[in-house]
């Protein structure tokens, strides 16, 4: 079930994070849950304006691209991300 947000995180910008091991994960970023949930949970599209910080980036064609780097711990994923962002400044890192 959902957990109470710790007091030290209240009022701060949060980014959704998925951490898993030895399993497959399907993330739904759509406007509604695929199946009814046994608890109350809003999707990102249903979040109240005062609950989120919206940052927009210009797009020449109205389409955006999301890149999810995948790698093993200690194998240079952060080094690669730094390298990639230096050469592709039109991407924004969310971590």
MARROMI-732181 format. One record per residue: residue in three letters; x, y, z of N, C-alpha, C in turn. Coordinates in nm, 4 decimals. Layout:
residues N
{ALA,{X,Y,Z},{X,Y,Z},{X,Y,Z}}
...
***
This chain:
residues 95
{UNK,{0.0829,-0.1205,0.0000},{0.0000,0.0000,0.0000},{0.0868,0.1262,0.0000}}
{UNK,{0.0303,0.2384,-0.0405},{0.1067,0.3632,-0.0412},{0.1600,0.3983,0.0978}}
{UNK,{0.2766,0.4608,0.1008},{0.3406,0.4992,0.2264},{0.3322,0.6506,0.2424}}
{UNK,{0.3252,0.6955,0.3678},{0.3266,0.8387,0.3987},{0.4599,0.8978,0.3523}}
{UNK,{0.4562,1.0143,0.2892},{0.5782,1.0814,0.2450},{0.6514,1.1356,0.3674}}
{UNK,{0.7801,1.1017,0.3851},{0.8539,1.1525,0.5011},{0.8530,1.3052,0.5049}}
{UNK,{0.8532,1.3598,0.6237},{0.8436,1.5044,0.6419},{0.9557,1.5797,0.5704}}
{UNK,{1.0779,1.5223,0.5692},{1.1900,1.5919,0.5056},{1.1780,1.5970,0.3528}}
{UNK,{1.0846,1.5214,0.2928},{1.0643,1.5246,0.1474},{0.9423,1.6065,0.1074}}
{UNK,{0.8585,1.6431,0.2031},{0.7378,1.7190,0.1711},{0.7750,1.8580,0.1216}}
{UNK,{0.7083,1.9005,0.0145},{0.7342,2.0318,-0.0428},{0.8515,2.0364,-0.1386}}
{UNK,{0.9161,1.9220,-0.1637},{1.0300,1.9173,-0.2564},{0.9871,1.8532,-0.3876}}
{UNK,{1.0582,1.8841,-0.4946},{1.0325,1.8227,-0.6246},{1.0803,1.6779,-0.6192}}
{UNK,{0.9932,1.5844,-0.6569},{1.0273,1.4423,-0.6564},{1.0186,1.3874,-0.7983}}
{UNK,{1.1030,1.2925,-0.8291},{1.1004,1.2269,-0.9593},{1.0689,1.0797,-0.9387}}
{UNK,{0.9784,1.0247,-1.0198},{0.9455,0.8821,-1.0022},{1.0673,0.7947,-1.0312}}
{UNK,{1.0871,0.6935,-0.9495},{1.2011,0.6038,-0.9642},{1.1543,0.4602,-0.9524}}
{UNK,{1.2031,0.3763,-1.0409},{1.1750,0.2333,-1.0348},{1.3048,0.1605,-1.0053}}
{UNK,{1.3045,0.0793,-0.9024},{1.4200,-0.0031,-0.8716},{1.3714,-0.1468,-0.8623}}
{UNK,{1.4345,-0.2365,-0.9338},{1.3907,-0.3753,-0.9320},{1.5090,-0.4674,-0.9564}}
{UNK,{1.4885,-0.5937,-0.9247},{1.5929,-0.6929,-0.9439},{1.5275,-0.8261,-0.9791}}
{UNK,{1.5776,-0.8909,-1.0827},{1.5283,-1.0223,-1.1252},{1.3791,-1.0223,-1.1558}}
{UNK,{1.3321,-0.9191,-1.2231},{1.1921,-0.9150,-1.2619},{1.1746,-0.8216,-1.3803}}
{UNK,{1.0585,-0.8280,-1.4410},{1.0238,-0.7369,-1.5495},{0.9284,-0.6322,-1.4946}}
{UNK,{0.9396,-0.5120,-1.5463},{0.8548,-0.4029,-1.5013},{0.7905,-0.3372,-1.6225}}
{UNK,{0.6626,-0.3085,-1.6113},{0.5925,-0.2344,-1.7152},{0.5489,-0.1025,-1.6529}}
{UNK,{0.5981,0.0086,-1.7035},{0.5612,0.1408,-1.6510},{0.4537,0.2012,-1.7392}}
{UNK,{0.3453,0.2438,-1.6780},{0.2345,0.3048,-1.7504},{0.2380,0.4550,-1.7259}}
{UNK,{0.2769,0.5318,-1.8264},{0.2780,0.6773,-1.8156},{0.1557,0.7374,-1.8835}}
{UNK,{0.0554,0.6550,-1.9082},{-0.0667,0.6996,-1.9741},{-0.1608,0.7750,-1.8811}}
{UNK,{-0.2761,0.8150,-1.9331},{-0.3691,0.8972,-1.8549},{-0.4504,0.8204,-1.7516}}
{UNK,{-0.4506,0.6877,-1.7576},{-0.5311,0.6096,-1.6620},{-0.4646,0.4752,-1.6355}}
{UNK,{-0.4962,0.4167,-1.5217},{-0.4442,0.2831,-1.4877},{-0.5049,0.1803,-1.5827}}
{UNK,{-0.4284,0.0764,-1.6130},{-0.4777,-0.0283,-1.7020},{-0.5874,-0.1115,-1.6366}}
{UNK,{-0.5759,-0.1327,-1.5078},{-0.6749,-0.2103,-1.4324},{-0.7051,-0.1347,-1.3028}}
{UNK,{-0.8217,-0.1575,-1.2429},{-0.8525,-0.0919,-1.1154},{-0.7508,-0.1331,-1.0083}}
{UNK,{-0.7072,-0.0363,-0.9286},{-0.6097,-0.0621,-0.8234},{-0.6808,-0.0774,-0.6894}}
{UNK,{-0.6239,-0.1563,-0.5972},{-0.6881,-0.1761,-0.4672},{-0.6661,-0.0572,-0.3728}}
{UNK,{-0.6058,0.0498,-0.4207},{-0.5834,0.1702,-0.3404},{-0.5999,0.2907,-0.4317}}
{UNK,{-0.6136,0.4074,-0.3735},{-0.6320,0.5298,-0.4509},{-0.4963,0.5854,-0.4927}}
{UNK,{-0.4788,0.6099,-0.6215},{-0.3514,0.6577,-0.6743},{-0.3802,0.7389,-0.8004}}
{UNK,{-0.3264,0.8612,-0.8051},{-0.3452,0.9435,-0.9242},{-0.2319,0.9185,-1.0224}}
{UNK,{-0.2631,0.9299,-1.1511},{-0.1584,0.9224,-1.2527},{-0.0945,1.0600,-1.2646}}
{UNK,{0.0164,1.0680,-1.3353},{0.0853,1.1955,-1.3509},{-0.0057,1.2992,-1.4174}}
{UNK,{-0.0862,1.2555,-1.5149},{-0.1760,1.3477,-1.5830},{-0.2852,1.4006,-1.4907}}
{UNK,{-0.3142,1.3287,-1.3827},{-0.4179,1.3716,-1.2890},{-0.3613,1.4516,-1.1718}}
{UNK,{-0.2314,1.4705,-1.1669},{-0.1696,1.5413,-1.0553},{-0.2177,1.6861,-1.0521}}
{UNK,{-0.2381,1.7365,-0.9334},{-0.2797,1.8754,-0.9172},{-0.1652,1.9679,-0.9567}}
{UNK,{-0.1981,2.0825,-1.0111},{-0.0971,2.1783,-1.0568},{-0.0013,2.2135,-0.9433}}
{UNK,{-0.0527,2.2279,-0.8211},{0.0351,2.2636,-0.7098},{0.1214,2.1472,-0.6623}}
{UNK,{0.0966,2.0251,-0.7135},{0.1747,1.9078,-0.6748},{0.2914,1.8790,-0.7680}}
{UNK,{0.2977,1.9448,-0.8827},{0.4017,1.9140,-0.9807},{0.4707,2.0413,-1.0266}}
{UNK,{0.5899,2.0258,-1.0798},{0.6620,2.1363,-1.1414},{0.6781,2.1015,-1.2887}}
{UNK,{0.6161,2.1786,-1.3756},{0.6186,2.1508,-1.5185},{0.7311,2.2302,-1.5826}}
{UNK,{0.8193,2.1596,-1.6507},{0.9296,2.2224,-1.7229},{0.9167,2.1794,-1.8680}}
{UNK,{0.9137,2.2752,-1.9573},{0.9014,2.2415,-2.0990},{1.0316,2.2737,-2.1713}}
{UNK,{1.0585,2.1970,-2.2725},{1.1757,2.2164,-2.3555},{1.1285,2.2320,-2.4990}}
{UNK,{1.1894,2.3210,-2.5747},{1.1434,2.3418,-2.7122},{1.1668,2.2183,-2.7998}}
{UNK,{1.0736,2.1974,-2.8900},{1.0851,2.0878,-2.9859},{1.0545,2.1434,-3.1238}}
{UNK,{1.1377,2.1104,-3.2203},{1.1175,2.1645,-3.3546},{0.9989,2.0993,-3.4257}}
{UNK,{0.9646,1.9757,-3.3882},{0.8567,1.9068,-3.4583},{0.7402,1.8665,-3.3665}}
{UNK,{0.7412,1.9126,-3.2400},{0.6324,1.8803,-3.1479},{0.6432,1.7426,-3.0859}}
{UNK,{0.7487,1.6691,-3.1175},{0.7690,1.5360,-3.0612},{0.8902,1.5382,-2.9691}}
{UNK,{0.8869,1.4533,-2.8687},{0.9967,1.4460,-2.7731},{1.0464,1.3026,-2.7638}}
{UNK,{1.1689,1.2879,-2.7206},{1.2308,1.1563,-2.7086},{1.2767,1.1368,-2.5649}}
{UNK,{1.2529,1.0184,-2.5117},{1.2982,0.9838,-2.3769},{1.4019,0.8738,-2.3903}}
{UNK,{1.5126,0.8888,-2.3206},{1.6215,0.7912,-2.3262},{1.6418,0.7347,-2.1867}}
{UNK,{1.6315,0.6031,-2.1715},{1.6514,0.5353,-2.0435},{1.7796,0.4530,-2.0515}}
{UNK,{1.8920,0.5050,-2.0026},{2.0139,0.4243,-2.0056},{2.0019,0.3076,-1.9077}}
{UNK,{2.0470,0.1928,-1.9498},{2.0418,0.0721,-1.8670},{2.1828,0.0166,-1.8560}}
{UNK,{2.2245,-0.0148,-1.7346},{2.3583,-0.0691,-1.7157},{2.3732,-0.1308,-1.5787}}
{UNK,{2.4839,-0.1948,-1.5568},{2.5127,-0.2572,-1.4280},{2.5844,-0.1585,-1.3366}}
{UNK,{2.5629,-0.1688,-1.2051},{2.6318,-0.0790,-1.1118},{2.7838,-0.0890,-1.1271}}
{UNK,{2.8486,0.0257,-1.1226},{2.9946,0.0291,-1.1295},{3.0518,0.0042,-1.2676}}
{UNK,{2.9676,0.0061,-1.3713},{3.0154,-0.0228,-1.5066},{3.0172,0.1004,-1.5969}}
{UNK,{3.0107,0.2203,-1.5370},{3.0287,0.3424,-1.6149},{2.9035,0.4063,-1.6711}}
{UNK,{2.7864,0.3736,-1.6187},{2.6631,0.4324,-1.6722},{2.6624,0.5838,-1.6516}}
{UNK,{2.7035,0.6310,-1.5332},{2.7043,0.7750,-1.5080},{2.8097,0.8456,-1.5924}}
{UNK,{2.9233,0.7824,-1.6124},{3.0249,0.8398,-1.7005},{2.9714,0.8518,-1.8424}}
{UNK,{2.9005,0.7469,-1.8876},{2.8420,0.7506,-2.0214},{2.7387,0.8620,-2.0300}}
{UNK,{2.6541,0.8759,-1.9258},{2.5505,0.9801,-1.9269},{2.6135,1.1186,-1.9340}}
{UNK,{2.7205,1.1420,-1.8574},{2.7913,1.2705,-1.8639},{2.8457,1.2954,-2.0043}}
{UNK,{2.9064,1.1932,-2.0630},{2.9613,1.2023,-2.1982},{2.8497,1.2336,-2.2988}}
{UNK,{2.7387,1.1617,-2.2874},{2.6260,1.1792,-2.3791},{2.5683,1.3201,-2.3698}}
{UNK,{2.5495,1.3696,-2.2464},{2.4906,1.5024,-2.2279},{2.5814,1.6136,-2.2794}}
{UNK,{2.7134,1.5956,-2.2710},{2.8056,1.6951,-2.3249},{2.7908,1.7062,-2.4760}}
{UNK,{2.7670,1.5949,-2.5411},{2.7571,1.5934,-2.6869},{2.6145,1.6151,-2.7372}}
{UNK,{2.5167,1.6094,-2.6473},{2.3757,1.6257,-2.6845},{2.3074,1.7206,-2.5859}}
{UNK,{2.3388,1.8493,-2.5912},{2.2865,1.9427,-2.4923},{2.1360,1.9643,-2.4999}}
{UNK,{2.0717,1.9165,-2.6060},{1.9257,1.9321,-2.6152},{1.8520,1.8305,-2.5268}}
{UNK,{1.9255,1.7345,-2.4653},{1.8662,1.6417,-2.3688},{1.8772,1.7018,-2.2293}}
{UNK,{1.7822,1.6681,-2.1432},{1.7850,1.7123,-2.0025},{1.7885,1.5881,-1.9154}}
{UNK,{1.8754,1.5891,-1.8160},{1.8870,1.4748,-1.7241},{1.7901,1.4912,-1.6078}}
{UNK,{1.7169,1.3850,-1.5773},{1.6310,1.3795,-1.4600},{1.6821,1.2628,-1.3766}}
{UNK,{1.7341,1.2909,-1.2596},{1.7853,1.1830,-1.1763},{1.7564,1.2087,-1.0309}}
***
